[in-house]
């Protein structure tokens, strides 16, 4: 699914998860046991595992290469993380996608900088 980040920016998020993607997220959760969803490594794990492409611009309007998480603005990382968590929750409720729950599209309101 494509998450609209506003101003021509977007992120593609996997809606059908592989065993490897799920394993990355679960391993990060185990490593940050105390508060898995608030731990900074959890955000990186979800984004790294589930985001399959993006068009995100830095503060100067230059495109950030896909996979380079460090220069991604916090608002974009947060929006991707929130959508990844939602998709993962839907996946956990219906791992085989029989109800179509994990394939529903959603978009985020544009963030202003």
PyMOL commands that set and color helices and strands:
alter all, ss='L'
color gray80, all
select helices_A, chain A and resi 19-31+33-35+40-50+74-93+101-103
alter helices_A, ss='H'
color red, helices_A
select strands_A, chain A and resi 2-6+9-13+51-55
alter strands_A, ss='S'
color yellow, strands_A
deselect
rebuild
show_as cartoon
